[in-house]
Amino acid sequence: MQCHGVCVQFGGLVAVQDVSFAVTRGEIFAVIGPNGAGKTTLFNAVTGIYPPTRGHVELHGHEQVEPVTPRVVMWVASAALAVAVGVVAAVNIAELWKAGVLDHYVYEQPFPWGSAAAGFGRAVAALGWIGGVLPFTIGAIIGGGAAWNHFSRARRASDHIARSGVARTFQNIRLFNELSLVQNVLVGMDARMRTGFFSALFRLPRFHSERRASHREAMELLAFVGLDGRADEAAGSLPYGLRRRLEIARALAGKPSLLLLDEPAAGMNPTEVGGLMAVIRRVRDRGVTVVLIEHHMKLVMGVSDKIHVLQHGRTIAEGTPEAIRTDARCIEAYLGSEEHG
Amino acid sequence: MRCRLGPISVLLLLAALVPVADLFLPPELALSEAVRTVCVYAILALGLNVVTGYAGLLNLGIAAFAAVGAYAFGILTCEIYPFQLGFWPALVLTLPIGALAGTILGAPTLGLRGDYLAIVTLGFGEIVQDVLKNLESITQGMQGINPLPAPSIGGQMWTADDERKWFYLVLGLLALMVAGVRNLERSRLGRAWFSIREDELASRAMGIRPERAKLVAFATGAALAAFAGALSASLLSSTGEPSNYDFQVSILALCIVIVGGIGSIAGVLLGALVMVGLNAIVLAKATAWMAAQGIGSQGNVLLSPNNWKFLIFGLALVIAVRVKPDGLLPPRLERGRA
C-alpha cells in the first residue's frame, strides 16, 4: 500500500496534510502521534470513509476505484430508459390504456391481442412532442443522471475498498452488538460469499455447502482469537478486551491483504496487551500486512517493523523502532520541548 | 441436526386446529373466518418485518404495496379486463409486481434513513390511494374491482361456503411465506440486513453494500405486502375501495411488528394474533354472543364491545410496549454450526 501526498480537509481545518508513505507486503507498520494528530482521519481516508481532499491511496500499485465497465454503462442506460418510459406512461396513462385495452375489449368476447397491440402502437406513435418526446427526454435525464450520480459516489466508497482486500477495526469499537459472535464474523465474510437471493430463498444445494464452509471458517477464526467458547453469545455481552479481538476476527474474515488496526490496545490491561501482541504477530504470519495506530509504546516498539510519526497532520519522522526511539523530534512531540516545559 | 419445534411451528400448528375447534363451537362463535384475516395481516406484517425489523428502515406506507397487489390481482383476473388470468398465476404474479413497486419507491430513497424515509413512505401511501381513486378508467375509482375469482383446485371454483378449504389455503400460504422469510433471515442477505440496522458504517467497511441490501429488503417487503393484498382481495372477491388501504392499515401492521417483537417471525405471528385477533375475534365474537343472548341490543352504544375497539386497542398497545418493550417474542440469535 502506498499513500501519495494525502490531504484531508474539513472546511478550513486541515486534518491531514501531505502525508506519504509506503507499506511493504508482510510488514507491521505503525502510525503514531499525539492525540489529534490525524491518525484516524488518515485511516478513514485510506478506507474510503472520507475521500482524501488531495492525493491518493494505492493498493497493489493502483487506486481502488470501481471501474466503469460495460455492465455499469448498461445499468445506467437501463435506469435512464426505465424512468423515461415510466414518465411517458405516467403522463399518458389513461389515453394509452384506452387505446390499448378499452377500445378493443368487448365484455366476455375474446380479446383481439393483435389489433389491440396495433392500436397501442398507433397511440404511442401519435404522442408527439408534449406527450412523448419531452417527457421521455426529461425522464432519461433524471434516470440516467441519478444512476450515474449514485454510481460515481459509490465507486470510491468504503465497501468497494473493503472488497478489494482492506479490512479495518475501529477506535471506538463498532461491532454489531445485537448479533452473535458467529454472525459478526460471518458478516465480515460476506464479500467472499456467492449465495444469491434465490439460492437463499429456496435453500438450493449451493446455499448449504456455502453455509457449512462459512460456519466452519468462522469458528476457526473465533478460535484463532480465542473466542470459540462464546460463539453464540451476543457481541454486546462481551467484555471490552474481548470485543477488540472479535473486531480483529471480523476484519480477518474477509481474507484481507491489508489490515488496519485503530488503537487495538486502548483500554487493555498489560496481560491483554501481551495477548494482543501475539495475535498481531500471528496475523502477520498468515501473510496479512498490518498497519496499526497505537499509543501503547510497549506494543508499538515490540511488534512494528517500521513506524511513521504524525503531528498536527504532518509527517515528522519515519523509521525503525530504534531510530524513532532516539529521534529528537518525536521525543519533543510526545513529551514537549524544554522551553515549553 | 436437532429437531425441535420452534414457536413458529407451534403457532402454525395451533392455527391448523381452528376449523376442528369450530365443529364444537356454536356458529356465531366460529373462528376460522376471523383467523383467516389474522393470517392475511400476518403476511403483511411479515413484509414490514423484513423492511423495518431486519433492515431497520421505518416504512409507514406498507399498505400502499398491499393496494398495488390487490389492484394488480384485480386487473389481471377480473372479467371486465382482457387479461383474465386464473387465481394461481395472478397470485404468483403479484409477487414480482410488488417487488417492482418496492424497487421503484426504494431506488430513489436509498440514501434516506429513519424519520426521512418514514415521511417518504407515508407520502407514497397517500399517493397510491389518490392514484387509485382518480385513475377511474383503469381502477374503477371508488367502486373497486369485482368480482374476483376464488381458487379452483380440481376444476371447481370455491365458493364462500368452502370455508375450511379457504382457511387451510390461507394458512398454508402463510406458512410458505414464513418459510421463505426465515430462509432469507438465516442467510448472507439476512445478516447483511442486520448489520446495516446495527451500524451501517461498520458494515460498509466490512464490504457489505448497503444500497443493494436495502433495495432487496424493500422489494421483498413490498412483494409480501402485495401478496397479502391480493389474497385479501380474493377473499372478499373485490379490491374494495382505495381507502381500504390507508394509513390505518400500515399502522396496524407496524403495531403487529412492534408488539410481537421487531425482527422476529414468531413475534409477528403472535402479534398478528393479538392485535388483529383482539379486534376480529374477541370483540366481534363478544358482540355476536351478547346479541344472541339479547344483551345490549337496545341501542346502548356503550354496551357493544365493538364500540370499545379503539380504546382497548390503544390500551393494549400501551401495556404491551410498557411491559415487554422487546415484544412478546423477541428474536433469537443465529447459532454457529461447527
Interface residues (C-beta under 8 A of the other chain):
Chain A: T47 I49 A79 G86 I93 A94 W97 K98 V101 L102 H104 Y105 Y107 E108 F111 A116 A146 H150 A154 A157 S158 D159 A162 R163 A167 R168 F170 R174 L175 F176 N177 E178 L179 S180 L181 V182 Q183 L186 V187 G188 D190 A191 M193 T195 F197 A200 L201 F202 R203 F207 E210 R211 R212 H215 R216 A218 M219 L222 A231 D232 A234 R250 A251 A253 G254
Chain B: E79 I80 Y81 P82 I104 A107 P108 L110 L135 S137 I138 G180 N183 L184 S187 R188 L189 G190 R191 A192 F194 S195 E198 D199 L201 A202 S203 R204 A205 M206 G207 I208 R209 P210 E211 V216 L333 E334 R335 G336 R337 A338
